[in-house]
Every structure is written in structure tokens, then in C-alpha cells.
């Protein structure tokens, strides 16, 4: 059976879904619901400028300030902001401004927690790009800060605001797929054999404050790969170094696992086991080019597999990334282009019967713009966002734990409620947090 999916119906359902579960309101000082929201941007690189345009495009938002330690980014950010914004090199100048209501945190991953916590302490609401944090402990601190200072915090997992993703989650939760016991997620590409290359250490480019860019990370000589050299897939290469990020596991895995945990209505995995390594790419990166992480969840019981590799891009029927929910009555594939439901067939009275309706839907909205819209609406209403800080922390933590298992070579057992390791020992515990380089400190 083919189902015609009405655009009008799903726009209505998306609005209901965005509002659902967000009844808890937070106090806000100084800005009436009818006022324009004044936003400051910290880290307007490639992704940050895209987010900035989504903020500036809102009818009730004014982007009034942008900050970056790389000066050439500043005029580009001003353009993205609509042509009128003050420029700064130090994020604390933005946080000190009493006229700024909210900040966009789009600096490199190793800055996300510190900037977001300091923004909460300064009384600003926060839209922070994914992954929410560099390590699990940072996420716990950020959740604590958001609640202590009554701040609205949105993680930039914009797929949650995609209408077709919302419908896909609705299908999974409705039971239409039957019992889901296995979910597969993946990122595939082909960077073999050179990867991102092997540039030599050098002086930083003009206009870059390299020491400030490193911030809480260890002091090292500048290398283009460690900064924002662009890889063949178009992503910033700092994400392939442990000091700043967690490779594809935390870059793209957060988007994928976030949808899985939402659809399956779970907060995190009980067991995590990882295999992989840097097998083929001949470059100076540290994170694996081949990785498979297996997660076991409880209540409901199911297995989730995340995998990525950089030596074959076409093995999953030409889909470079995706999510598949495998149920007893059907399989649902979803990515940013849309979703498709493939029914299972069973024999009844000697006849083959489709257990679920065949169904297909393409993407019909700008999820990035709508995700920002959800944040702005919650800044005004003081309701929690569709990607609230705790949801973002849980989705990010699952990915971080995948890396903890890989780096420690340990099978982990995780207490989801208490957020602590039951097994894994000191070899794994060391990767749950990190030491900050002076003078930077993370505190609530």
C-alpha cells in the first residue's frame, strides 16, 4: 500500500511535535515576548556563518555582535549577520554585553562546553553547535549550568526540526515497524590513500591568534591539519585530532544517534564496544579511518551499530550516510533527503502479506532555519527546546562513549541513570574528562 503524505498535515504535526514535551518554563529577565532577540555569535567559521544567516533571517532577531580569533572571518560574519554587527576577538566582550540575550556557540568542538557554561553564567541563552561537548564530564557540567542559571540551551542537531524526521520518529514509536531489535547507522566516504595529507608544522596564518584558538587544549605548534584545513569531504580537519574533537564519531554520529535515541525513546546505551583503527589513510590525523561501534540498549532491548570508513563510499546503495530501523514488520530508512518504509512479508493462509504499509516521504522544510526558530521561540516563552541541553548531552555522550571504548580498547558497561562506568576500569575512566590548560577552567 502506498500512502500519500500531505504537506499541510505534516506541517501541522511538526508544529505539534516541536511543542510536545516542552511544558516546563524557565524564568527570563529583561526581554518581553514581543521584543527582538539580540544575538551574539562566537566562532563564525563555515558552519557558524551558515547558522548566523539562519538567525539573521528570523523576523524578530538581530545579530548584533560577532567574535572570532581569526580576523579574516569577521567581515564574512558581519555579512552573514546582515551587514551590521560589532566585531570582537575575545568572546568575553560579547558575554559582558548586557544588551545581548543569546549567543550562538560555533567555535571548534573543544571550546563548546567552556563557552556555553560561561554564557549561562553571564545570563545568556545558548544555541551550541554539535557535538555539545568534547568529553562526558563537560556535558554533565553544562547540564548543571543550564539548570542552575535557568538558561534555554539548544544543541544544533537540526534534524530534530526536520518534518520528515519527525514523521519517521512517529512511525517508529507508533509500532508500525513491529518490534525493532536492530538499528544501523553509518558514514561512508573515500579519502584513500592520501586522506587530508601530511602538511608540516608552520607559523600560523596572518590574523590567527593560535594560542587563543587552542584555548583549554594543550599547547602545540601550528599545523594546518589541526586548524580548519578543509578535507576532501568539505569538513574542517581539526575534528580528526583528539585534543579538539572525536573524529566522525562525534561529528556526524551525534546527528545519527540522536535520531535513534529519540525514535526508540531511550537515554543511552548500557553496553558499548568498539573496533577499528587507522588502517589505510596516509595522513597526519589521529582518529580512525575505519570504526565500528556496537551499542546494546535496554527497555526496549535492541542493538545499534554505528560505523564509518574512508575507503569505500558506495557500498550502502550509494548512500553516504543514513539510519535504518529494522523491525519485525518493516524497515525504515531515513536521511536528510527523506525516508522510505520497506514492509516485511509473511505467509498467512498460504498468501504473502505485507505487514506494514509501504511509505515514502521527501524532505519538505529547511530544518536548519526551523531549528533556530524553535530556539528563538523558547527564548521568548522560556520553554525547553526540541534539542534541550540534556537531550543533547545524552546524544553526544553515546558518541563519546564509543570513542572511550575505542581508545581504551575496553568493552564498557554504562549506568545510564547515574552516568558512570560500571566496567572499563581506569583505562576507560581517563577519557571521560580532560585537564584544561591554564588559565582556562570549567566551573558552574
C-alpha positions in Angstrom: 0.0 0.0 0.0 1.3 3.5 -0.9 0.5 6.3 1.4 0.1 9.9 0.2 1.7 12.2 2.8 0.0 15.6 2.9 2.3 18.6 3.3 -0.2 20.5 5.2 -0.9 17.7 7.6 2.8 17.2 8.4 3.5 20.9 8.8 0.7 20.8 11.4 2.1 17.7 13.0 5.6 19.1 13.1 4.4 22.2 14.9 2.6 19.9 17.4 5.7 17.7 17.7 8.0 20.7 18.3 5.9 21.9 21.1 5.3 18.5 22.7 7.0 17.8 25.9 8.2 21.3 26.4 5.8 22.5 29.1 8.4 23.3 31.7 9.0 27.1 31.5 12.2 28.9 32.6 12.3 32.4 34.0 13.7 35.2 31.8 14.8 38.6 32.8 14.6 41.7 30.7 13.1 40.8 27.3 9.3 40.9 26.7 7.8 38.3 24.3 7.2 40.9 21.7 10.8 42.2 21.6 13.5 41.4 19.2 16.1 38.9 20.4 19.6 40.2 20.2 22.2 37.6 19.4 26.0 37.4 19.6 28.0 34.9 17.5 31.1 33.2 18.8 33.1 31.3 16.2 31.7 32.3 12.8 33.6 29.8 10.7 31.9 27.9 7.8 29.2 26.3 9.9 28.9 29.3 12.2 28.2 31.6 9.3 25.5 29.3 8.0 23.9 29.4 11.4 24.3 33.1 11.6 22.3 33.5 8.4 19.6 31.4 9.9 19.5 33.7 12.9 19.6 36.9 10.9 16.8 35.6 8.7 14.4 35.4 11.6 12.0 38.4 11.6 12.4 39.0 15.3 16.2 38.5 15.6 19.1 41.0 15.4 22.6 39.7 15.2 24.5 42.5 17.0 28.0 41.1 17.6 30.4 38.5 16.1 33.6 37.2 17.6 36.5 35.2 16.2 40.2 34.7 16.9 40.8 34.6 13.1 40.3 38.2 11.9 39.5 37.3 8.2 36.4 35.6 9.4 35.0 38.8 10.9 33.9 40.7 7.8 32.4 37.5 6.4 30.4 37.1 9.6 29.2 40.6 9.5 27.9 40.0 6.0 26.1 36.8 7.2 24.6 38.8 10.1 23.0 41.3 7.7 25.8 43.8 7.4 25.5 45.4 10.9 27.3 43.8 13.8 30.1 44.8 16.2 33.3 42.7 15.9 35.4 41.2 18.7 38.4 38.9 19.1 37.6 37.9 22.7 34.4 36.1 23.5 34.2 37.7 26.9 33.5 41.0 25.3 30.3 39.5 24.0 29.3 37.9 27.3 29.9 41.2 29.1 27.3 43.0 27.0 24.0 43.4 28.9 22.0 44.0 25.7 22.7 40.5 24.3 20.1 37.9 25.1 21.5 34.8 23.5 24.7 33.5 21.9 25.5 31.1 19.1 28.5 29.0 20.0 30.0 27.6 16.8 33.7 27.6 17.8 35.7 24.4 17.4 34.4 21.4 19.5 36.9 21.7 22.3 35.5 25.2 23.2 31.8 24.2 23.2 31.4 23.4 26.9 33.5 26.3 28.3 31.8 28.9 26.1 28.4 27.6 26.8 28.8 27.4 30.5 30.3 30.9 30.7 27.4 32.1 28.6 24.9 30.6 31.0 26.7 32.2 33.9 26.5 35.5 32.1 22.7 35.2 31.8 22.7 34.4 28.1 20.6 31.6 26.4 22.7 29.4 24.2 22.5 27.7 20.8 25.6 25.5 20.6 26.7 23.5 17.6 27.2 19.8 17.9 28.8 17.9 19.4 27.8 19.6 22.6 31.0 18.8 24.4 34.5 17.3 24.0 34.0 14.8 26.8 31.3 13.3 29.0 32.2 15.3 32.2 31.9 18.6 30.3 28.3 17.6 29.3 27.4 16.9 32.9 28.7 20.3 33.9 26.9 22.1 31.1 23.5 20.5 32.0 24.2 21.6 35.6 24.9 25.2 34.5 21.8 25.4 32.3 19.6 24.3 35.1 21.3 26.4 37.8 21.1 29.6 35.8 17.7 28.9 34.2 19.0 29.1 30.6 17.5 27.9 27.4 20.1 25.7 25.7 19.6 24.2 22.2 22.0 21.8 20.6 22.4 22.2 16.8 21.0 18.8 15.9 18.7 20.4 13.3 17.4 17.1 12.1 15.0 17.2 15.0 13.3 20.1 13.3 13.0 18.3 10.0 9.4 17.4 9.3 10.2 14.1 7.7 12.5 13.1 10.6 9.6 13.9 13.0 7.3 11.7 11.0 9.9 8.9 10.8 10.2 9.0 14.6 6.4 9.0 14.9 6.4 5.8 12.7 9.0 4.1 14.9 7.2 5.0 18.1 3.8 4.0 16.7 4.8 0.4 16.5 4.2 0.3 12.7 7.6 -1.4 12.2 6.7 -4.0 14.8 9.5 -4.9 17.3 12.7 -3.1 16.5 15.7 -5.1 17.6 18.4 -3.7 15.4 19.3 -0.2 14.1 22.2 0.5 11.8 23.8 4.0 11.2 26.7 4.8 9.0 29.0 7.4 7.4 31.0 6.3 4.4 33.4 8.2 2.2 36.6 7.5 0.2 39.7 9.5 1.1 42.1 6.7 0.3 45.1 6.8 0.1 46.2 10.4 0.9 43.4 11.4 3.4 43.9 15.1 4.2 47.6 14.9 3.5 50.6 15.5 5.8 51.4 19.2 6.0 54.5 20.2 8.0 54.2 22.4 11.1 54.5 26.1 10.3 53.7 29.5 11.6 50.0 30.3 11.8 48.4 32.4 9.0 48.2 36.2 9.4 45.3 37.2 11.6 45.1 34.0 13.6 45.7 34.0 17.3 46.7 30.4 17.5 47.2 30.3 21.3 43.7 31.7 21.8 42.3 29.2 19.3 43.9 26.3 21.3 42.4 27.7 24.5 42.0 24.9 27.0 43.7 22.3 24.7 47.4 21.5 25.0 49.9 23.9 23.6 51.3 22.7 20.2 52.9 24.1 17.1 50.5 25.3 14.5 49.7 22.8 11.8 47.2 23.4 9.0 45.5 20.0 9.6 44.9 20.9 13.3 43.2 24.1 12.3 40.5 24.3 9.7 42.2 22.9 6.6 39.3 21.5 4.6 39.3 17.8 3.9 38.1 16.3 0.5 34.6 15.9 2.0 34.4 19.6 2.9 34.8 19.3 6.7 37.2 21.1 9.0 40.1 18.8 9.7 40.6 19.8 13.4 38.0 17.2 14.1 40.5 14.4 13.3 42.6 15.2 16.4 41.8 14.0 19.9 42.7 17.3 21.6 39.9 19.1 19.8 37.2 16.6 18.8 36.3 12.9 18.2 36.5 12.3 14.5 33.4 11.3 12.5 32.1 9.5 15.6 31.2 12.8 17.2 31.0 15.0 14.1 28.3 13.1 12.3 27.5 10.3 14.8 25.7 12.8 17.0 23.2 13.5 14.3 22.5 9.9 13.7 22.4 8.5 17.2 20.3 11.5 18.3 17.5 10.4 15.9 17.9 6.7 17.0 17.6 7.5 20.7 14.6 9.8 20.0 12.9 7.2 17.9 13.5 4.4 20.4 12.7 6.7 23.4 15.9 5.8 25.3 18.5 8.0 27.0 21.7 6.0 26.4 23.3 2.6 25.9 24.1 0.0 28.6 27.0 -1.7 26.8 29.5 -0.1 24.3 32.1 -2.0 22.3 34.3 -0.5 19.6 36.7 -1.9 16.9 38.7 -0.1 14.3 41.8 1.9 13.6 43.7 4.0 11.2 44.2 1.3 8.6 44.7 2.9 5.2 44.8 6.7 5.1 48.3 8.0 4.9 48.0 11.4 6.6 48.7 13.1 9.9 45.3 12.6 11.5 44.8 10.7 14.8 41.2 9.5 14.7 40.3 6.2 13.0 39.6 5.9 9.3 37.7 2.7 10.0 35.4 2.3 13.0 32.5 0.1 14.1 30.8 0.7 17.5 28.1 -1.7 18.8 25.7 -0.4 21.4 23.3 -2.5 23.5 20.2 -0.8 24.9 17.7 -1.9 27.5 14.0 -1.1 27.8 13.5 -1.7 25.0 16.2 -4.1 24.2 17.9 -3.5 20.9 21.3 -3.3 19.3 22.6 -0.2 17.5 25.6 -0.2 15.2 27.5 2.9 14.1 30.2 2.6 11.5 32.3 4.7 9.3 35.1 4.2 6.9 37.1 6.3 4.4 37.9 3.8 1.7 34.6 3.0 0.1 31.7 5.4 -0.4 29.1 3.3 -2.4 28.5 0.1 -0.5 25.2 1.1 1.1 23.3 1.5 -2.2 25.1 4.8 -2.8 24.0 6.4 0.5 27.0 8.1 2.1 25.2 8.2 5.4 21.9 7.0 6.9 19.8 5.4 9.6 17.9 2.1 9.3 15.4 0.9 11.9 14.9 -2.9 11.4 11.6 -4.2 12.8 9.6 -7.4 12.6 7.1 -5.8 10.3 9.2 -3.4 8.3 12.4 -1.5 7.8 12.6 2.3 7.8 15.5 4.1 6.1 15.9 7.9 6.8 18.4 10.5 5.9 18.2 14.3 5.2 16.6 13.7 1.8 13.6 11.8 3.2 12.5 8.4 4.4 11.2 5.2 3.0 9.5 2.3 4.7 10.0 -1.2 3.3 7.4 -3.7 4.6 8.2 -7.3 5.7 6.3 -10.1 4.0 4.8 -13.1 5.9 2.7 -16.0 4.9 -0.9 -16.1 6.0 -3.3 -18.8 4.7 -0.7 -19.6 2.0 -0.5 -16.0 0.8 2.2 -13.4 1.2 1.1 -10.4 3.3 2.8 -7.1 3.8 3.0 -6.4 7.5 3.4 -2.6 7.2 2.4 -0.1 4.6 5.0 0.9 2.0 5.6 4.6 2.6 7.9 7.3 1.3 8.4 11.0 2.1 10.9 13.6 0.9 12.3 16.5 3.0 9.9 19.4 2.8 11.3 22.1 5.1 14.5 23.9 6.0 15.4 22.2 9.2 18.3 24.5 10.0 16.2 27.6 9.8 13.3 25.9 11.7 15.7 24.7 14.4 16.8 28.2 15.1 13.1 29.3 15.0 12.4 26.7 17.8 15.3 28.2 19.8 14.1 31.8 19.4 10.5 30.8 20.3 11.8 29.1 23.5 14.0 32.1 24.4 10.8 34.1 24.4 8.5 31.5 26.0 11.1 30.1 28.4 10.1 26.6 27.4 12.7 23.9 26.8 13.7 23.4 23.2 13.3 20.4 20.9 17.0 19.7 21.4 17.3 20.7 25.1 20.6 20.6 26.8 20.0 17.2 28.5 18.8 15.6 25.3 21.9 17.0 23.5 24.2 15.7 26.3 22.7 12.2 26.1 23.1 12.0 22.4 26.6 13.4 22.5 27.6 11.1 25.4 26.7 8.0 23.4 29.2 9.0 20.7 31.8 10.0 23.2 31.5 6.6 24.9 32.1 4.9 21.5 35.4 6.7 21.4 36.2 5.9 25.0 35.7 2.2 24.2 37.9 2.5 21.1 40.7 4.4 22.7 40.8 2.3 25.8 40.1 -1.0 23.9 37.6 -1.9 26.6 34.1 -3.2 26.5 32.2 -0.7 28.6 29.1 -1.2 30.8 27.5 2.2 31.4 25.0 3.1 34.2 22.6 5.3 32.1 20.8 6.9 35.1 23.9 7.6 37.2 26.1 8.4 34.1 29.0 6.4 35.3 31.1 3.5 34.2 30.3 0.1 35.8 33.1 -1.6 33.9 36.1 -0.4 31.9 38.5 0.5 34.7 41.0 3.4 34.8 41.9 2.8 31.2 38.5 4.0 30.2 37.9 6.5 33.0 40.7 8.6 31.8 38.8 9.5 28.7 35.7 10.7 30.4 37.3 14.1 31.2 40.3 16.1 30.4 42.6 18.7 32.1 42.3 22.3 30.9 45.3 24.3 30.0 45.8 27.3 32.3 44.3 29.8 32.7 41.1 28.2 31.5 38.7 26.5 34.0 35.3 24.8 33.7 33.2 25.6 36.7 29.5 26.3 37.3 
